Each structure stands twice: as structure tokens, then as C-alpha cells.
Amino acid sequence: MSKNPATGKIKIMLICCFVLLGSLIVTPLAASPNQSHSQSILLAATGPSFDYIVTILMENNGYCEVITTCGGGGPYQTSLAAAYGLAGTCQSDSACSIGGYSAIDHPSEGNYVQLISGDDYGFTGDCGYCPARTSAANIIDRIEASGRTWDAWFEGGSGSGTCSAHPPRGGDHYAFITFTDIQTNPARCSHLLSTTPSTDTEFLAELNSATPANYIWLTPTDSNNCHDTAMSFCDNYLKTLVPKILSSTLFTTKKAALWIQYDEGNSSYPSDFIYATWSGPVVKTGYVGTGSYNHYSYLKTLEVIWGLSSLTSNDANANPMTEFFGAITPPALSTTFTISPSTPIVNLPVTFTSTTTGGASPYPISWNFGDGATGTGASLTHTFTGLQSYTVTETATDSSTPTQTATSAQTIPVVASLPLSTSFTFLPTNPTVNSPVSFTATTTGGTLPYTISWNFGDSATATGTTVTHTYATAQSFTVTETATDASSPKQTATATHTVVASSSLTGNFDNTWYINNCPGGTETISNGVLQTRQSTPGGGSNSYGYCTAQRGTFPWHSTVGTALPTGITSVTVSFNFGTSSLYKPIQDKQEYSPQTRLSSAKETWPHGDYQPTLSVLSQESRSEQRATCSTLLT
């Protein structure tokens, strides 16, 4: 039999075509809503259609209980699907003229397990909270192995972020806790997260964060997901939530897709058709899918787009829903830049840094500095040599096709020097008389070198960047620091602080001393230091009480009054809280221990010995008293 030349040419052409297809992904042809139910192919360039996916699972409604064109009660869900992509055109919950997405099991649990593992593993009875039931592989294994991240949210419940995570329906509507390598792994349990049912605040916060997970799941409550409520209720729930998702930072700046589906309808597999829709910036608009899909297609789509290996033969043989993703239009390109220092100085380098978003990276950046100089790069330096204002223009281009361009411009004044500015610090911050205080000035701007002078408020002065001064009296002083630069004409800047110098005596009470009922009713022990205060204030009196004495049951005995040296305005007394002490710390209070009191005690101070007189109280019953532990400022 002779060969047909035409047949030979056809074979050659087909071979060439398949060679050319070697580097391309074969996906179903995008069909318009009016196309007939036929299967063909679309050649799409390699690369993921989305980098992020958000999945929301609804409950127990077939296709025509949702879509209004066949009697459903979900007008918002119908409009969302019409705007983006809907899996199939169906005339009933069990019949579709174009494509369709079928649930597999009844009741719920098996469907949820299938969606993240490729099998129901016999879990088809709605066990409730039955964690760690299988060690089978799941989609989280594949996601983490690929270097991607994930978070699985549930509304309400308890144990967020822990291995005690307990969604309201247990694992029936949240299969992540079904798998041992998730539910018993603390690192993975930290991704089992609860969100507020009424607002989904925490869930939405992730979508608006700087680092959202690549794979995000949401299980609504049984009210919000239509399990326990009418279609109108959950349609309004999605009407409120979905716009917040689509307007989030994730969906306005990233390649993100939103997948919403019901877990099961009212028919039987393979014709248990349910509402299943894709939406978001990477999804074709006004599109009806022509392929035949089921729960395993959800997994297959992730596996194809993200290059993940299959989990079972079920997802390996399923149809991926890649037909819903066409050419992606990148977000609009925008760019801005910052300079450092914010006010450039002539003949000194200035750093320019651009920030570019949108478009497709990488971003080539070019600069025009307004003085005839140019440059390239996201960050670079330039030195201006003239005292004038320059208009600096930054231009960013992206790597999309066609290329996008964005510009940013600023008018920048160049000065000879920055305005002179000065400030100072002093240590210690609570100085005492006859002890040195260190003052340190910090000066910027102007022209070096700087001359620093000081007025300490007590008629004393000094010069230098760092100086010390000792106050002889206990009072408040206004300290003024003056900085002068070397410019012509000279610039001057000043700084002032109020410094309070106080007097202090320190000594050790022995264990016969106790807090008594000093004026005000509260005696203070702070960090083991008994803070004392004036017992008879007023009229410039220097008569102070140590606020310590022997104490018994009512009436308490009087405080010990001791005249302090002239000029003393406060007394700080160290108190030993050793094991023999009658006071011992308990959190922020001091505990009073009843003991037999001694008749006198001697206290040694740097200014001499004082012999206070104490009343004798012996063998009296004692009542426990407590003093608040807080700092008393004088």
C-alpha cells in the first residue's frame, strides 16, 4: 500500500507541535459563559498563577440553593461568581449543562478530610472533637516542604495557637486537627488560630499584615456558614466579609486568589453539585468553568500551580482548576524616595533610597539630581556643590510586559550648615548636696568647633563639653548650657534644666525599730530602704520624725522625734531585711511580726549618735500590721 504524502506532513507537523509544547503547561481552554460544553487546551507560560490562596468553607447547600438563576437565595454569592469565576452552569443540584464541581461524601467530616489529604480515610461519621486520628500525609506537609507558610483559622472555639485548639465543631468542619503530625506538633499547632466570629478581626489582620501566610484557611461558625441558618443569613455574612478580603493589602498588592465553596449539597457523587467560586486579582473575570471537578481538584490545583507532589491517587488523577487563571495584570507601579540627612549640607554626601511597589520586580531605578548629575540603583549617594535648591527626580520601571514607569520628584534645599542645636544630660539625676554632679552637652549643626559654657544657678560657672559641679545647699537650681559655633556670624543655642539637690543621711536600724503611725498613715519601704518624712511639718521646721517606734495594740505609741541637722530636708534609712529582721518582704508589702519590744535603741549617723527614747512595751498581745511598699518622693 502506498503512503499518503498528506498524512506524512500531518505527522511531521504534530511532532513539531509537541516538541514546542515541552516547556509549557497544558490547561483547559478559557471559555466564555456562552460556549458549549467542550474540552480544549490553552497554552500558558510557566509560573504560578497565584502565590497566596485564602479558602473559606461553607456548609450543606447545593448549587441551586445558592445561585439565584436556578432558584437559590444567595444574591451576593451569585454576583461574586458572575464577576469572577464559577465552576459550571447547573440547572439543579444534580445536573449541570457546563462543567460543575461535585462534593463526594455525606456528612461533612469526610469532605473536609478529602480537601486537605486526598482521601477521607473512613472518617465519614462526624466524630466531633477526635484529634490526631491519622498519620496520613496532608497538604500542610507539602506546603511546608515547598518553603511556603500556612495558617488555619476557625471562628470562635478555644485554644488558639496551641495543640488544644478546639473549633466549635471539633474536626467535623476543621480537619487539620485530625492529622497527628499537625495536632501533636507544637510548631504546627501555633498555626491553628481562632478569630472573632462577629468581625473576623484577627483573620483580616493577617491579610493586612506585612507577612501573610501563603495558604490561609477559614472555617466560619455554624451560623455564618449556613449549617444552622438560612441562605440569606450566610449570604449577608459573605457580603460583609468578602469585600474586606478583596480590598486587603494581600489582595491589592500580591498574586492572591480567594476560593469559596460548600462542603456538600443534597445529591450524590459524582453529581452532588455545589457552589464553588474563584475570585481575586489573578482570576479571570466573568468566567464559567467548563471542567468537571470535585474536592480532589482543589488539591490538584494547588499541586499544579505550586509544583507540589500529589498525596494520593485521587488528587493525582483529578482535574486541576487552572482554567480560571489567565494572564495576570500586575498592580500599578508606584515609587517614592527618602534622603539622609533630610537637609543636605553643601559638599557633603547625601544618601538617596527609593521604595517601589506594584508592577513586576525587579525594578530598575534611575536618578536625575538636578545639577547635571545622574545615577542608577535603589540606593546611592550624591554630593551637591552649590548653595541652592535642586529638583531631584527618581524614575522606576518594572519588568512586566508592557513595562510600567513611575516617577517621584522632590525639591531639596542645600545649606552651608545645619542650624545649631544643643542639649545636655546630668548624672546622677537625683543629686545630693556635697556630691559631684556630671553635666554633658550634645551639640549638632552649625560649624565646628563648638564653645560650651555653663551657669549652674548658684553663681558658679564653667566651660567645656563635660563638666562637674557640687551643690552645697539643698534646693532647686536652674542650669543653663550655652553652645556657640565657629561660623561667621556665630550661631548660639541654649538648653536649660531644673536640678534639685537634696540632703540625705543613711544609717542602719537594728531589729528593735518598727514602722509606726506617722502622719498620712502610710509608711514606705522601697527596695529595702525605709523612706522617712517630716513628722511635724510647717513653718520652716527642721524637726523630723523617723516614723519608727515600738508598736503594740491600740493605742499605738508615739513616733520617735529627732531634730535633724540644719539644711536636711529628707532622711533615707537602710533597713536590713535579714532572717533576723522583724520585717520580711512579701511581694509589694512588708509583714509585721509581733515581738517583745526593747526599751531603747541607738542609731549611728554620719553626723553623730542619736539616742532616741522609746516607750517600754512588754508581753503585750500584738496585732499584725502592714505598710504599703512604694516610693515616697520628697
LINUR-V893065 format. One record per backbone hydrogen bond with DSSP energy under -1.0 kcal/mol. NH is the residue of the N-H (numbers start at 1). CO is the residue of the C=O. E is the energy in kcal/mol with one decimal. If there is no record, write none. Layout:
NH;CO;E + NH;CO;E
//
This chain:
8;4;-1.7 + 9;5;-1.9 + 10;6;-2.0 + 11;7;-2.1 + 12;8;-2.0 + 13;9;-2.4 + 14;10;-2.2 + 15;11;-2.3 + 16;12;-2.2 + 17;13;-2.1 + 18;14;-2.3 + 19;15;-1.9 + 20;16;-2.2 + 21;17;-1.4 + 22;19;-1.4 + 24;21;-1.9 + 25;44;-1.6 + 27;42;-1.7 + 29;40;-1.5 + 35;32;-1.8 + 38;36;-1.8 + 42;27;-3.4 + 44;25;-1.5 + 51;255;-2.8 + 52;255;-1.8 + 53;214;-2.8 + 54;257;-2.5 + 55;216;-2.7 + 56;259;-2.6 + 57;218;-1.5 + 58;261;-3.3 + 59;225;-2.8 + 61;264;-1.1 + 63;273;-2.2 + 65;62;-1.5 + 66;63;-1.4 + 67;63;-2.5 + 70;67;-1.2 + 71;68;-1.6 + 72;67;-2.6 + 73;65;-2.0 + 74;66;-2.2 + 78;74;-2.4 + 79;75;-2.2 + 80;76;-2.5 + 81;77;-2.2 + 82;78;-2.1 + 83;79;-1.8 + 84;80;-1.6 + 85;278;-2.1 + 86;287;-2.1 + 87;276;-2.4 + 88;86;-1.3 + 89;98;-2.5 + 91;95;-2.3 + 92;95;-1.8 + 97;89;-1.9 + 98;89;-1.8 + 102;293;-2.8 + 103;272;-2.6 + 111;108;-1.2 + 112;108;-1.4 + 113;109;-2.1 + 114;110;-2.5 + 115;111;-1.9 + 117;113;-1.0 + 118;114;-2.2 + 123;120;-2.7 + 124;122;-1.7 + 130;128;-1.3 + 132;177;-3.1 + 133;178;-2.0 + 134;178;-1.8 + 139;116;-3.1 + 142;138;-1.1 + 143;139;-2.6 + 144;140;-2.6 + 145;141;-1.9 + 146;142;-1.4 + 147;144;-1.6 + 148;143;-2.0 + 151;215;-2.3 + 152;191;-2.8 + 153;217;-3.2 + 154;193;-2.3 + 155;219;-2.4 + 156;195;-2.4 + 158;166;-1.4 + 161;192;-3.8 + 162;159;-1.9 + 165;162;-1.3 + 166;158;-3.0 + 170;167;-2.2 + 171;128;-2.5 + 172;169;-1.6 + 177;174;-1.0 + 178;175;-1.7 + 179;176;-1.0 + 180;134;-3.0 + 182;179;-1.6 + 183;179;-2.8 + 184;180;-2.0 + 185;182;-1.2 + 189;185;-3.0 + 190;186;-1.3 + 191;188;-2.1 + 192;189;-2.1 + 193;152;-2.3 + 195;154;-2.0 + 200;196;-3.4 + 204;200;-2.7 + 205;201;-2.0 + 206;202;-1.5 + 207;203;-1.3 + 208;204;-1.2 + 209;206;-1.5 + 215;149;-1.9 + 216;53;-2.7 + 217;151;-2.1 + 218;55;-2.3 + 219;153;-1.9 + 225;221;-2.2 + 228;222;-2.8 + 234;230;-1.4 + 235;231;-2.3 + 236;232;-1.7 + 237;233;-1.8 + 238;234;-2.3 + 239;235;-2.1 + 240;236;-1.6 + 241;237;-2.3 + 242;238;-2.5 + 245;241;-1.6 + 246;242;-2.8 + 247;243;-1.4 + 248;245;-1.4 + 250;207;-2.0 + 252;248;-1.5 + 253;249;-1.3 + 254;250;-1.6 + 256;254;-1.4 + 257;52;-2.0 + 258;279;-3.2 + 259;54;-3.1 + 260;277;-2.2 + 261;56;-1.8 + 262;275;-1.4 + 263;58;-1.7 + 271;268;-2.4 + 273;93;-1.7 + 273;271;-1.3 + 274;101;-2.5 + 277;260;-2.7 + 278;85;-1.8 + 279;258;-1.9 + 283;280;-1.5 + 284;324;-2.8 + 287;84;-3.6 + 289;86;-3.2 + 293;100;-2.7 + 297;294;-1.7 + 300;296;-2.5 + 301;297;-2.4 + 302;298;-1.5 + 303;299;-2.6 + 304;300;-2.5 + 305;301;-2.5 + 306;302;-2.5 + 308;303;-1.5 + 316;312;-1.8 + 317;313;-1.7 + 324;321;-1.3 + 325;322;-1.6 + 334;357;-2.3 + 336;355;-2.0 + 338;353;-2.5 + 340;351;-1.7 + 346;415;-2.7 + 347;384;-3.5 + 348;345;-1.8 + 350;382;-2.4 + 351;340;-2.8 + 352;380;-3.4 + 353;338;-2.3 + 354;378;-3.0 + 355;336;-3.0 + 357;334;-2.4 + 359;331;-3.0 + 366;395;-2.6 + 367;375;-3.1 + 368;393;-2.3 + 369;373;-2.3 + 375;367;-1.5 + 377;365;-2.3 + 380;352;-2.2 + 382;350;-2.3 + 388;386;-1.4 + 390;412;-2.5 + 392;410;-2.9 + 393;368;-2.8 + 394;408;-3.4 + 395;366;-2.9 + 396;406;-3.4 + 397;364;-2.0 + 398;404;-1.8 + 399;360;-3.2 + 406;396;-2.7 + 408;394;-2.4 + 410;392;-2.2 + 412;390;-3.6 + 414;388;-2.1 + 415;344;-2.3 + 421;444;-2.5 + 423;442;-1.7 + 425;440;-2.2 + 427;438;-2.1 + 433;502;-2.0 + 434;471;-3.5 + 435;432;-1.3 + 437;469;-2.7 + 438;427;-3.2 + 439;467;-3.4 + 440;425;-2.5 + 441;465;-2.6 + 442;423;-3.2 + 444;421;-2.7 + 446;418;-4.4 + 451;484;-3.0 + 453;482;-2.5 + 454;462;-3.2 + 455;480;-2.2 + 456;460;-2.4 + 462;454;-1.5 + 464;452;-2.4 + 467;439;-2.4 + 469;437;-2.2 + 477;499;-2.8 + 479;497;-3.0 + 480;455;-2.6 + 481;495;-3.1 + 482;453;-2.7 + 483;493;-3.4 + 484;451;-2.2 + 485;491;-2.0 + 486;447;-2.7 + 493;483;-2.4 + 495;481;-2.2 + 497;479;-1.9 + 499;477;-3.4 + 501;475;-2.7 + 502;431;-1.8 + 509;574;-1.2 + 513;510;-1.5 + 516;547;-1.6 + 518;516;-2.0 + 521;518;-2.2 + 526;529;-2.7 + 529;526;-1.5 + 530;573;-2.4 + 531;524;-2.5 + 532;571;-1.7 + 541;538;-1.5 + 544;562;-1.0 + 546;560;-1.3 + 549;514;-2.7 + 560;548;-1.2 + 562;544;-2.0 + 564;542;-1.3 + 568;565;-1.8 + 572;505;-1.4 + 573;530;-2.0 + 574;507;-1.1 + 575;528;-1.8 + 581;578;-1.4 + 586;589;-2.6 + 589;586;-1.8 + 590;627;-1.1 + 591;584;-1.7 + 592;625;-1.0 + 593;582;-1.1 + 597;617;-1.2 + 603;610;-1.6 + 605;608;-1.4 + 608;605;-1.8 + 610;603;-1.9 + 629;588;-1.8
//
